[in-house]
């Protein structure tokens, strides 16, 4: 299967969240969209972390910590 379908799926789900959240008519719809965003982040992690570990085999621990720091900063800005 590979990692590409996971990353594409996560990106698609994130687009749904980002497009839908400003248009959410009530809190229930916003809650469902937030759940979709959570699924998106989890799927993205499962696709990107193995690729990052392969890209930096000698410093994989530092690379994953750095990626998580960037992802946390992104999530706070959304």
DSSP file (Angstrom, degrees, kcal/mol; ACC not computed):
  #  RESIDUE AA STRUCTURE BP1 BP2  ACC     N-H-->O    O-->H-N    N-H-->O    O-->H-N    TCO  KAPPA ALPHA  PHI   PSI    X-CA   Y-CA   Z-CA
    1    1 A X              0   0    0      0, 0.0     4,-0.4     0, 0.0     3,-0.1   0.000 360.0 360.0 360.0 -47.5    0.0    0.0    0.0
    2    2 A X        -     0   0    0      1,-0.2     4,-0.3     2,-0.1     3,-0.0  -0.165 360.0 -77.5  84.5-180.0    2.7    2.5    0.9
    3    3 A X  S  > S+     0   0    0      1,-0.1     4,-2.2     2,-0.1     3,-0.4   0.714 109.1  79.2 -92.8 -23.2    2.6    5.8    2.6
    4    4 A X  H  > S+     0   0    0      1,-0.2     4,-2.7     2,-0.2     5,-0.2   0.899  91.4  51.3 -58.5 -45.1    1.4    8.0   -0.2
    5    5 A X  H  > S+     0   0    0     -4,-0.4     4,-2.4     1,-0.2    -1,-0.2   0.870 110.2  51.7 -60.7 -33.5   -2.3    7.0    0.1
    6    6 A X  H  > S+     0   0    0     -3,-0.4     4,-2.6    -4,-0.3    -1,-0.2   0.932 111.8  44.9 -65.8 -45.2   -2.2    7.8    3.8
    7    7 A X  H  X S+     0   0    0     -4,-2.2     4,-2.3     2,-0.2    -2,-0.2   0.901 114.6  48.7 -66.8 -40.5   -0.7   11.2    3.2
    8    8 A X  H  X S+     0   0    0     -4,-2.7     4,-2.4    -5,-0.2    -2,-0.2   0.922 112.6  48.3 -65.5 -43.5   -3.2   12.0    0.4
    9    9 A X  H  X S+     0   0    0     -4,-2.4     4,-2.6    -5,-0.2     5,-0.2   0.927 112.0  49.1 -61.6 -45.4   -6.1   10.8    2.5
   10   10 A X  H  X S+     0   0    0     -4,-2.6     4,-2.2     1,-0.2    -1,-0.2   0.896 111.0  50.1 -62.3 -40.0   -5.0   12.9    5.5
   11   11 A X  H  X S+     0   0    0     -4,-2.3     4,-2.1     2,-0.2    -1,-0.2   0.915 110.4  49.9 -64.5 -42.7   -4.6   16.0    3.2
   12   12 A X  H  X S+     0   0    0     -4,-2.4     4,-2.0     1,-0.2    -2,-0.2   0.923 111.9  47.7 -61.8 -45.0   -8.1   15.5    1.8
   13   13 A X  H  X S+     0   0    0     -4,-2.6     4,-2.2     1,-0.2    -1,-0.2   0.877 110.3  52.4 -64.2 -37.1   -9.6   15.2    5.3
   14   14 A X  H  X S+     0   0    0     -4,-2.2     4,-2.9     2,-0.2    -1,-0.2   0.875 107.1  52.6 -67.1 -36.4   -7.7   18.3    6.5
   15   15 A X  H  X S+     0   0    0     -4,-2.1     4,-2.4     2,-0.2     5,-0.3   0.908 107.7  52.0 -63.9 -41.4   -9.1   20.2    3.5
   16   16 A X  H  X S+     0   0    0     -4,-2.0     4,-2.3     2,-0.2    -2,-0.2   0.933 112.8  45.6 -59.1 -45.4  -12.6   19.2    4.5
   17   17 A X  H  X S+     0   0    0     -4,-2.2     4,-2.6     2,-0.2    -2,-0.2   0.954 114.2  46.4 -61.9 -51.1  -11.9   20.4    8.0
   18   18 A X  H  X S+     0   0    0     -4,-2.9     4,-0.5     1,-0.2    -1,-0.2   0.835 118.3  42.1 -65.9 -32.7  -10.4   23.7    7.0
   19   19 A X  H  < S+     0   0    0     -4,-2.4     4,-0.4    -5,-0.2    -1,-0.2   0.840 119.4  44.2 -79.4 -33.7  -13.1   24.5    4.4
   20   20 A X  H >X S+     0   0    0     -4,-2.3     4,-0.7    -5,-0.3     3,-0.6   0.806  96.5  69.9 -84.6 -30.2  -15.9   23.3    6.7
   21   21 A X  H >< S+     0   0    0     -4,-2.6     3,-0.8     1,-0.3    -1,-0.2   0.880 100.2  46.9 -63.6 -39.6  -15.1   24.8   10.0
   22   22 A X  T 3< S+     0   0    0     -4,-0.5    -1,-0.3     1,-0.2    -2,-0.1   0.777 116.8  46.6 -70.5 -20.8  -15.8   28.5    9.0
   23   23 A X  T <4 S+     0   0    0     -3,-0.6    -1,-0.2    -4,-0.4    -2,-0.2   0.414  79.1 129.4 -98.0   1.1  -19.1   27.4    7.4
   24   24 A X    <<  -     0   0    0     -3,-0.8    -3,-0.0    -4,-0.7     3,-0.0  -0.383  45.8-157.8 -62.4 124.1  -20.3   25.2   10.3
   25   25 A X        +     0   0    0     -2,-0.2     2,-0.3     1,-0.1    -1,-0.2   0.717  69.7   6.8 -78.7 -19.7  -23.8   26.2   11.1
   26   26 A X  S  > S-     0   0    0      1,-0.1     4,-1.8     0, 0.0     5,-0.1  -0.932  81.3 -94.8-153.4 175.9  -23.8   24.9   14.7
   27   27 A X  H  > S+     0   0    0     -2,-0.3     4,-2.2     1,-0.2     5,-0.1   0.799 116.5  59.8 -68.9 -29.2  -21.6   23.4   17.3
   28   28 A X  H  > S+     0   0    0      2,-0.2     4,-2.1     1,-0.2    -1,-0.2   0.920 107.4  44.8 -66.4 -43.2  -22.5   19.8   16.4
   29   29 A X  H  > S+     0   0    0      2,-0.2     4,-2.3     1,-0.2    -2,-0.2   0.907 112.8  51.9 -66.2 -41.2  -21.2   20.2   12.9
   30   30 A X  H  X S+     0   0    0     -4,-1.8     4,-2.1     1,-0.2    -2,-0.2   0.877 108.1  52.7 -62.1 -37.3  -18.1   21.9   14.2
   31   31 A X  H  X S+     0   0    0     -4,-2.2     4,-2.0     2,-0.2    -2,-0.2   0.921 109.0  48.2 -65.0 -44.1  -17.5   19.0   16.6
   32   32 A X  H  X S+     0   0    0     -4,-2.1     4,-2.1     1,-0.2    -2,-0.2   0.901 111.4  50.9 -62.7 -40.8  -17.8   16.4   13.8
   33   33 A X  H  X S+     0   0    0     -4,-2.3     4,-2.1     1,-0.2    -1,-0.2   0.873 107.5  53.4 -65.2 -35.8  -15.3   18.5   11.7
   34   34 A X  H  X S+     0   0    0     -4,-2.1     4,-2.1     2,-0.2    -1,-0.2   0.881 107.4  51.3 -65.8 -37.0  -12.9   18.6   14.7
   35   35 A X  H  X S+     0   0    0     -4,-2.0     4,-2.4     2,-0.2    -2,-0.2   0.905 107.9  52.2 -63.8 -40.8  -13.1   14.8   14.9
   36   36 A X  H  X S+     0   0    0     -4,-2.1     4,-2.4     1,-0.2    -2,-0.2   0.897 108.0  52.0 -61.5 -39.9  -12.3   14.7   11.2
   37   37 A X  H  X S+     0   0    0     -4,-2.1     4,-2.4     2,-0.2    -1,-0.2   0.902 108.2  51.3 -63.5 -40.5   -9.3   16.9   11.8
   38   38 A X  H  X S+     0   0    0     -4,-2.1     4,-2.0     2,-0.2    -2,-0.2   0.913 110.6  47.8 -62.6 -42.9   -8.1   14.6   14.6
   39   39 A X  H  X S+     0   0    0     -4,-2.4     4,-2.7     1,-0.2     5,-0.2   0.910 110.4  53.9 -61.3 -41.5   -8.4   11.6   12.3
   40   40 A X  H  X S+     0   0    0     -4,-2.4     4,-2.5     1,-0.2    -2,-0.2   0.920 108.5  47.6 -59.9 -45.9   -6.5   13.6    9.6
   41   41 A X  H  X S+     0   0    0     -4,-2.4     4,-2.2     2,-0.2    -1,-0.2   0.890 112.6  49.5 -65.1 -38.9   -3.6   14.3   12.0
   42   42 A X  H  X S+     0   0    0     -4,-2.0     4,-1.9     2,-0.2    -2,-0.2   0.920 112.6  46.3 -66.3 -43.1   -3.3   10.7   13.1
   43   43 A X  H  X S+     0   0    0     -4,-2.7     4,-1.1     1,-0.2    -2,-0.2   0.901 111.4  52.5 -65.8 -39.7   -3.3    9.4    9.6
   44   44 A X  H  X S+     0   0    0     -4,-2.5     4,-2.4    -5,-0.2     3,-0.5   0.902 107.4  52.6 -63.0 -40.6   -0.7   12.0    8.6
   45   45 A X  H  X S+     0   0    0     -4,-2.2     4,-2.2     1,-0.2     5,-0.3   0.917 106.6  52.3 -60.2 -43.0    1.5   10.9   11.5
   46   46 A X  H  < S+     0   0    0     -4,-1.9     4,-0.3     1,-0.2    -1,-0.2   0.720 116.0  41.4 -70.1 -18.5    1.4    7.3   10.4
   47   47 A X  H  X S+     0   0    0     -4,-1.1     4,-0.5    -3,-0.5    -1,-0.2   0.783 120.6  37.9 -93.6 -31.8    2.4    8.3    6.9
   48   48 A X  H  X S+     0   0    0     -4,-2.4     4,-2.4    -5,-0.1     5,-0.2   0.824 103.8  63.5 -94.1 -33.0    5.1   10.9    7.6
   49   49 A X  H  X S+     0   0    0     -4,-2.2     4,-2.4    -5,-0.3     5,-0.2   0.927 104.1  47.4 -62.5 -45.5    6.9    9.5   10.6
   50   50 A X  H  > S+     0   0    0     -5,-0.3     4,-2.0    -4,-0.3    -1,-0.2   0.900 112.7  50.6 -61.7 -37.1    8.3    6.4    8.9
   51   51 A X  H  X S+     0   0    0     -4,-0.5     4,-1.9     2,-0.2    -1,-0.2   0.902 110.7  49.1 -65.0 -39.5    9.4    8.5    5.9
   52   52 A X  H  X S+     0   0    0     -4,-2.4     4,-1.9     2,-0.2    -2,-0.2   0.900 109.3  51.6 -66.6 -40.8   11.2   10.9    8.2
   53   53 A X  H  < S+     0   0    0     -4,-2.4    -1,-0.2     1,-0.2    -2,-0.2   0.882 111.4  47.9 -64.1 -37.9   12.9    8.1   10.1
   54   54 A X  H >< S+     0   0    0     -4,-2.0     3,-0.6    -5,-0.2    -1,-0.2   0.847 110.6  51.9 -69.8 -33.2   14.1    6.6    6.7
   55   55 A X  H 3< S+     0   0    0     -4,-1.9     2,-0.3     1,-0.3    -2,-0.2   0.824 122.2  29.7 -73.2 -30.6   15.3   10.1    5.6
   56   56 A X  T 3<  +     0   0    0     -4,-1.9     3,-0.3     1,-0.1    -1,-0.3  -0.603  69.2 161.5-127.4  70.5   17.4   10.6    8.8
   57   57 A X  S X  S+     0   0    0     -3,-0.6     3,-0.5    -2,-0.3     4,-0.1   0.811  77.1  46.8 -65.6 -29.9   18.5    7.2   10.0
   58   58 A X  T 3  S+     0   0    0      1,-0.2    -1,-0.2     2,-0.1     3,-0.1   0.796 126.1  28.2 -81.9 -27.5   21.3    8.5   12.3
   59   59 A X  T 3> S+     0   0    0     -3,-0.3     4,-2.3     1,-0.1    -1,-0.2  -0.199  76.2 133.8-124.1  40.8   19.2   11.2   13.9
   60   60 A X  H <> S+     0   0    0     -3,-0.5     4,-2.2     1,-0.2     5,-0.2   0.860  71.9  53.6 -64.7 -35.5   15.7    9.7   13.7
   61   61 A X  H  > S+     0   0    0      2,-0.2     4,-1.8     1,-0.2    -1,-0.2   0.938 111.9  43.9 -64.2 -46.2   14.8   10.6   17.3
   62   62 A X  H  > S+     0   0    0      1,-0.2     4,-2.3     2,-0.2    -2,-0.2   0.879 112.5  53.6 -65.1 -38.0   15.7   14.2   16.9
   63   63 A X  H  X S+     0   0    0     -4,-2.3     4,-2.4     1,-0.2    -1,-0.2   0.901 108.8  47.6 -66.0 -41.1   14.0   14.5   13.6
   64   64 A X  H  X S+     0   0    0     -4,-2.2     4,-2.3     2,-0.2    -1,-0.2   0.880 111.5  50.6 -69.5 -36.3   10.7   13.1   14.9
   65   65 A X  H  X S+     0   0    0     -4,-1.8     4,-2.0     2,-0.2    -2,-0.2   0.916 111.5  48.6 -64.6 -41.8   10.8   15.4   17.9
   66   66 A X  H  X S+     0   0    0     -4,-2.3     4,-2.1     2,-0.2    -2,-0.2   0.910 111.1  50.0 -64.4 -42.8   11.4   18.4   15.6
   67   67 A X  H  X S+     0   0    0     -4,-2.4     4,-2.4     1,-0.2    -2,-0.2   0.922 110.0  50.4 -61.5 -43.8    8.5   17.3   13.3
   68   68 A X  H  X S+     0   0    0     -4,-2.3     4,-2.4     1,-0.2    -1,-0.2   0.881 108.3  53.2 -63.6 -37.8    6.2   17.0   16.3
   69   69 A X  H  X S+     0   0    0     -4,-2.0     4,-2.0     2,-0.2    -1,-0.2   0.915 110.6  46.7 -63.2 -42.8    7.2   20.5   17.5
   70   70 A X  H  X S+     0   0    0     -4,-2.1     4,-2.2     2,-0.2    -2,-0.2   0.895 112.1  51.0 -65.4 -39.3    6.3   21.9   14.0
   71   71 A X  H  X S+     0   0    0     -4,-2.4     4,-2.6     2,-0.2    -2,-0.2   0.889 108.8  50.8 -66.7 -38.8    3.0   20.0   14.0
   72   72 A X  H  X S+     0   0    0     -4,-2.4     4,-1.9     2,-0.2    -1,-0.2   0.908 110.2  49.8 -64.2 -40.5    2.0   21.3   17.4
   73   73 A X  H  X S+     0   0    0     -4,-2.0     4,-1.3     1,-0.2    -2,-0.2   0.900 111.4  49.3 -64.4 -39.6    2.8   24.9   16.3
   74   74 A X  H  X S+     0   0    0     -4,-2.2     4,-1.0     1,-0.2     3,-0.3   0.921 109.5  51.3 -63.9 -44.3    0.7   24.4   13.2
   75   75 A X  H  < S+     0   0    0     -4,-2.6     3,-0.3     1,-0.2    -1,-0.2   0.845 108.2  52.3 -64.1 -33.9   -2.2   23.0   15.2
   76   76 A X  H  < S+     0   0    0     -4,-1.9    -1,-0.2     1,-0.2    -2,-0.2   0.811 107.4  52.7 -70.9 -28.9   -2.1   26.0   17.5
   77   77 A X  H  <        0   0    0     -4,-1.3    -1,-0.2    -3,-0.3    -2,-0.2   0.694 360.0 360.0 -81.0 -17.9   -2.3   28.4   14.6
   78   78 A X     <        0   0    0     -4,-1.0    -1,-0.2    -3,-0.3    -2,-0.1   0.480 360.0 360.0 -79.5 360.0   -5.4   26.8   13.1
